[in-house]
Amino acid sequence: MTTIAIVGAGAGLGGAVARRFGREGFDVALLSRTREHVDALATDLGGEGVNARGFAADVTDPASLSAALESAASALGPVEVLQYSPIPHPDYMKPVLETSPADIEGPLAFSVVGPMTAVGQVLPGMRSLGRGTLLFVNGGSAVQPHPDRAGTSIAFAAESAYARMLHDALADERIHAAQLIIPGAITAGDPRKAPSVLAETLWGMHRDRTEFRHYAEPMDA
């Protein structure tokens, strides 16, 4: 079997996605800045029968992210599914009139350079498999920019454009790129935005391989 690599894995959405894909036989690579956190999550998942390993990676450091994904593929097998879903730093969410050119460097490294680095690392393996899925998870500001969250609004929009281009460019290679928009907060017990519900949505996006953009819940125009 092959591997799902979850970039930005935590106990909430990352853990739920790991469990959902693990039930389908996937090995799971958990990537986070804090190795102790993903090691603990991997141990918990192992107790539930999911083969998971933790890897330390800073998504704003291309060398760190590439090395972690390379180690994951070496330890667990080719990455068939990549999920890019780290949580942005609060500093990326300043009002637009308080956001300087320097302030946008971090969000762009996080939401553009990071995904591009990750895709570049796993794409050769997907091509060797003859299939693959690239899952991008973003907040609502990716499609409706918010003036109080300028950095993420700008960077998520750029990430969306990149992901959409991948969707079109890779379709003939049986590599599916798709985006899940989650308006507001992931909320335990919510019928649309609980981690387990979102994990099921992401599994369906991988399985069904249809349109590019999916919404956890409708957004107001």
Secondary structure, DSSP 8 states (H G I E B T S, - for coil): --EEEEET--TTHHHHHHHHHHHTT-EEEEEES-HHHHHHHHHHHHHTT--EEEEE--TT-HHHHHHHHHHHHHHH--EEEEEE-----GGG---GGG--TGGGHHHHIIIIIHHHHHHHHHHHHHHHHT-EEEEEEEEGGGTS--TT-HHHHHHHHHHHHHHHHHHHHHGGGTEEEEEEEE-S---TT-TTTSHHHHHHHHHHHHHH---SEEESS----
